[in-house]
Amino acid sequence: RPGMNSRLPARLRWLRRWFTRHPWVRLACIWMRAWPQRRFHRVMLGRKLSTAEIGVMGEWIATRWLKQSGRVIFRRNFRGVSRGEVDIVARHRGSLTFVEVKTRTSRAFGRPADNVGPDKQRLIIRGAHDWLREVDLRPVPFRFDIAEITLIPVELPQVNIMENSFQLPDASMAGR
């Protein structure tokens, strides 16, 4: 806020600068502000949110929205041994869902799901294979969802879940 530093003694101004720029403090503030029912603001602690921080906020909003809609969250930000990655692993009714979260701050460049192309789908599929190998479940039905989060300043987040958004290639489960 303008004039805030002028009220602090000179010997304490460095403390406010350090506190508002510390990544753990910023992540804690993002966690507190990331709710589907809370308006989005681009500035936090006097500084603009970075793209990475907006992505983290979108993942937390999606996680909370999925929980509120009745899904059970098993894992967030899973990284597999074969360089695969899955943002959220959850259970929805009787099937396992691997959810990719895409966040945008504008509607000007299309839908967030448009950025999940064939390369990203292969990365998610590799992560799903690694997850299934790691937990060693009996054969269970699963699908791939995309969570689209649109964060427009001073509006509520818009959440859209695209269920079963892409399929496995036929030969990808051979050997599982």
Solvent accessible surface area in square Angstrom, and as a share of the most:
residue,aa,sasa,rsa
1,R,183,0.67
2,P,136,0.85
3,G,43,0.41
4,M,48,0.21
5,N,56,0.29
6,S,81,0.52
7,R,174,0.63
8,L,45,0.22
9,P,55,0.35
10,A,78,0.61
11,R,182,0.66
12,L,70,0.35
13,R,80,0.29
14,W,144,0.51
15,L,80,0.40
16,R,66,0.24
17,R,111,0.40
18,W,133,0.47
19,F,100,0.42
20,T,12,0.07
21,R,133,0.49
22,H,51,0.23
23,P,84,0.53
24,W,194,0.68
25,V,29,0.16
26,R,8,0.03
27,L,73,0.36
28,A,50,0.39
29,C,23,0.14
30,I,0,0.00
31,W,130,0.45
32,M,102,0.46
33,R,45,0.16
34,A,0,0.00
35,W,98,0.35
36,P,14,0.09
37,Q,111,0.49
38,R,121,0.44
39,R,129,0.47
40,F,6,0.02
41,H,83,0.37
42,R,64,0.23
43,V,86,0.49
44,M,7,0.03
45,L,56,0.28
46,G,57,0.55
47,R,100,0.36
48,K,133,0.57
49,L,4,0.02
50,S,54,0.35
51,T,114,0.66
52,A,72,0.56
53,E,29,0.13
54,I,10,0.05
55,G,28,0.27
56,V,44,0.25
57,M,4,0.02
58,G,0,0.00
59,E,29,0.13
60,W,39,0.14
61,I,3,0.01
62,A,0,0.00
63,T,8,0.05
64,R,24,0.09
65,W,83,0.29
66,L,0,0.00
67,K,118,0.50
68,Q,99,0.44
69,S,55,0.35
70,G,60,0.58
71,R,13,0.05
72,V,65,0.37
73,I,34,0.17
74,F,92,0.38
75,R,100,0.36
76,R,71,0.26
77,N,60,0.31
78,F,3,0.01
79,R,138,0.50
80,G,15,0.15
81,V,146,0.84
82,S,43,0.28
83,R,186,0.68
84,G,1,0.01
85,E,35,0.16
86,V,1,0.00
87,D,11,0.05
88,I,0,0.00
89,V,0,0.00
90,A,0,0.00
91,R,106,0.39
92,H,20,0.09
93,R,196,0.72
94,G,59,0.56
95,S,19,0.12
96,L,7,0.03
97,T,0,0.00
98,F,0,0.00
99,V,0,0.00
100,E,5,0.02
101,V,12,0.07
102,K,38,0.16
103,T,26,0.15
104,R,50,0.18
105,T,40,0.23
106,S,41,0.26
107,R,136,0.50
108,A,82,0.63
109,F,173,0.72
110,G,37,0.35
111,R,119,0.43
112,P,9,0.06
113,A,13,0.10
114,D,101,0.53
115,N,87,0.45
116,V,10,0.06
117,G,25,0.24
118,P,94,0.59
119,D,101,0.52
120,K,41,0.17
121,Q,50,0.22
122,R,131,0.48
123,L,42,0.21
124,I,2,0.01
125,I,16,0.08
126,R,83,0.30
127,G,0,0.00
128,A,1,0.01
129,H,21,0.09
130,D,7,0.03
131,W,21,0.07
132,L,2,0.01
133,R,153,0.56
134,E,110,0.49
135,V,56,0.32
136,D,122,0.63
137,L,79,0.39
138,R,183,0.67
139,P,118,0.74
140,V,31,0.18
141,P,86,0.54
142,F,45,0.19
143,R,41,0.15
144,F,4,0.02
145,D,0,0.00
146,I,7,0.04
147,A,0,0.00
148,E,9,0.04
149,I,0,0.00
150,T,15,0.09
151,L,0,0.00
152,I,29,0.15
153,P,65,0.41
154,V,90,0.52
155,E,67,0.30
156,L,88,0.44
157,P,14,0.09
158,Q,76,0.34
159,V,32,0.19
160,N,65,0.33
161,I,28,0.14
162,M,59,0.26
163,E,87,0.39
164,N,78,0.40
165,S,37,0.24
166,F,16,0.07
167,Q,120,0.53
168,L,41,0.20
169,P,81,0.51
170,D,150,0.78
171,A,84,0.65
172,S,34,0.22
173,M,56,0.25
174,A,86,0.67
175,G,89,0.86
176,R,111,0.41
